[in-house]
Amino acid sequence: MRLVITECKRILGRGGVFVFLALVLLASLYHSRRNLERYNQYDEDGICVGWPETLSEAKRMSEGLYLDTACMMELKKDADTYGYLNGENINALISENYERKTLQELSKEDMEGFFEKRVETISENLAQDLKKNYTDQETERLMEKAQNLSELPAGYAEGWKTLSENMGNFVFLLLLLLSALLLPVFGRDSQVQMEELAHSAKFGKRKLEQSRIASAYLIVTALYWCGMAVYFIIVMAPFGFNGAGQPIQNDVRMFYSLYQITYFQQFLINLLIGYAALLFLTGLTLSVTIILKNSLAGASVIAAFCAMLLIFNQVYVYQVDHWFANFMTVKMTDFRHFYTGNEFYRIWGVSVPCLNWSVMVSLVLSAVFLMIGILVLRKNRKKGDCR
Amino acid sequence: MNEKVEVCGVRHKTTGKEYDKEGKGKMKRQIVMEYRKMWNKVSIVAVIAMCLVTVVHLLVYLNLQYRAIDKDGRLVEGLASYRALLEASKEIEGVMDGEYIKKLKTSYDGSYDKAYLAEHRGFLGTGGMTKYMVPNYFINYAYYGAYMSNGNDKVGLDYDFLDSEKEFYDTYKRTVKEHLAELEIYSEKQLRILEKKADRLATPYKTGYYQGLANLRAWFILDYELVFVALAFCLSGIYTKDHAGGVTELALSSRYGRRNNLRARWIAGNLFAASIYLIYLLVQVAVNGFLASLSGWDLPAQMFWFSCLHNITIGEGLLFMFAGGLCGGLVVGNLVLLISIVVKNRKFATAVSVIAAVIIMRAEKAYGFFQRFNPFHFKSDALIEDYLFIGEAAVPYFAIVFLVTAVYVAALGMGMKLSAKKYRMN
């Protein structure tokens, strides 16, 4: 344990913690500012209503609000009934559900059939999505879930919506930062000849390597949760924490999602997906630096790998995403597709949702990378290789 | 010791000429030595990673995304589709004069391809290819102008202006002028100047197969960021103190060593940046050429860049893009060298260089001035299509790129020179 603590200190000194926290703080504040700017209302002279007023009005006027016929009728009569932001949100949901139609174009019958229309659109989307080649059972299962939504609270949940939308970018950035921290764990510095010393000690080799691996996982785990806590507080604080229990379909980006979960549950799931992606990147970074024995050479491979994932993400090819990119860091931190993609993996006759399978494969790959790293270390140890 | 001797420099008080030759020779040797030193483990790994990602990206996407209707009307999928399209396209090669357009209409109307496209509405928009794409898209541009895009609905030939060659090319030139106006980046006066250029376009145009070159252009742009990432890793150690190939006490302590050695490193760094870029380009050309051939170099650029106002071929247009790419690489290479000499610590210099490269790449999404002067934008289609105005003179964007590159490199070089003077080991 003492070795692990020493290694942790070597990887991340006091200065390192300070720099890490400063970067996380900076990124969180930048994200928060960008998020809040969207809630300013503008006229010809500039900002006419600032975000604090917009948000407090939305909070005040959406208590107990449900998106039902009565709500739509009220809004149709008077566009300001529920305030600016609630009105915008409800109109966005209506436009999404009724093929870009406005509220004014809807009849009472249309409004009454709001959820039937949603189910109909989901059914059409599933039928048109030929690449995914749904089986009858899968379609049935998805349609059952689609029908489960029979009422939609339209209360205030702006903080959670923003978090759900932008959290992926931050998690990706955090993952890159943490993997950069791990580069010196096995990436040796040619100018500091400590390897020979460590390897000449009686129990130095194996114990040192084990403690380095343990400390790497310990540090990234601690920093990930710490970084996410800082981000969560900074992003959510200006919005308030209201709306955690609202269903995610209340957000227009998630309207067609078939996951019956609340914003808070979605946040927890995203946190866990991000952690799985982190374990994958940690395994990859450790194995690459163990094999290359050089932190910068390892960094160049990780950078090229991440650049490749970002390049692959620019063009959608179903097979690439389905068989490769879904398990990799970029797609794993692009959380939205897990909730709206309705993608399945058929594993021994069982249809497993993309979210579950991606996390599982990512964890397995992480373990495989770690095993490769350990095997290379063992081989080097047997050879007495210090270079 | 009143003789003024410069080991790698220029002057000798009495026999300056002989020393001059020796000095130049030594400088050359020093550059070669510095250049060789740059091919260290980190650089080799970074360059191999860049090449591997490029090849994997090409092979995977070209294989999965594309399919073509061959000359017998069969659908060929994957990598074989390009050769099938090349073979089929031989039937539509020729100069698009009045006679050709009539034949094309008849051929297309009775073709299997047209019937297939009518049944498969998403074919062309999702990586499907037919031999009629090149001439038909060009003709459709004359109708749709700025709103032209790939797809089944913009490949038909039912246009009245196709009745005569003159009417077709007049319509085409008019559309080009309208397209330029719709960009809203030129004033009325500037538009008049560009319109005169449009009138001077040398029609009729030759048509044929160019899919290999189209892939080359697309993947060259898509993967270009790998060059910036590789440069950040390869060049960041040149001037650092903590790196085996970096600056040492010896290099700084000799009377003329500091200036000449640091200069040799700068020249070698630029040569190295150019080498990395050329390796990248070579991989792109080799893989694309091998898979889909480089046929179509001699077709007019307008077949590819519809609103291009230069009377050049596709090959020449691509060479301009490649030259622009080299310029972007050199600017970023010099920026990394500057970071290296200022920071002096290899790991920190690499981190700062990578962050700087990412910021430059992200900033390309900006509009106007910031986009046009961004080195990451130097490899874009704007090189062939855009003009900047200096007074009433329309200067092609590629000329501006070459000029701006010289300014960037000179400014960064000055920065390096200033930092070199103050370089201390402690």
Chai-1 contact restraints between the chains, C-beta under 6 A:
chainA,res_idxA,chainB,res_idxB,connection_type,confidence,min_distance_angstrom,max_distance_angstrom,comment,restraint_id
A,N294,B,K41,contact,1.0,0.0,6.0,A-B,restraint_1
A,L296,B,V42,contact,1.0,0.0,6.0,A-B,restraint_2
A,A297,B,K41,contact,1.0,0.0,6.0,A-B,restraint_3
A,A297,B,V42,contact,1.0,0.0,6.0,A-B,restraint_4
A,A297,B,V45,contact,1.0,0.0,6.0,A-B,restraint_5
A,S300,B,V45,contact,1.0,0.0,6.0,A-B,restraint_6
A,S300,B,A46,contact,1.0,0.0,6.0,A-B,restraint_7
A,S300,B,A49,contact,1.0,0.0,6.0,A-B,restraint_8
A,S300,B,F233,contact,1.0,0.0,6.0,A-B,restraint_9
A,V301,B,A49,contact,1.0,0.0,6.0,A-B,restraint_10
A,A303,B,V229,contact,1.0,0.0,6.0,A-B,restraint_11
A,A304,B,A49,contact,1.0,0.0,6.0,A-B,restraint_12
A,A304,B,V53,contact,1.0,0.0,6.0,A-B,restraint_13
A,A307,B,L226,contact,1.0,0.0,6.0,A-B,restraint_14
A,A307,B,V229,contact,1.0,0.0,6.0,A-B,restraint_15
A,M308,B,V53,contact,1.0,0.0,6.0,A-B,restraint_16
A,I311,B,L222,contact,1.0,0.0,6.0,A-B,restraint_17
A,V317,B,L64,contact,1.0,0.0,6.0,A-B,restraint_18
A,V317,B,Q65,contact,1.0,0.0,6.0,A-B,restraint_19
A,Q319,B,L64,contact,1.0,0.0,6.0,A-B,restraint_20
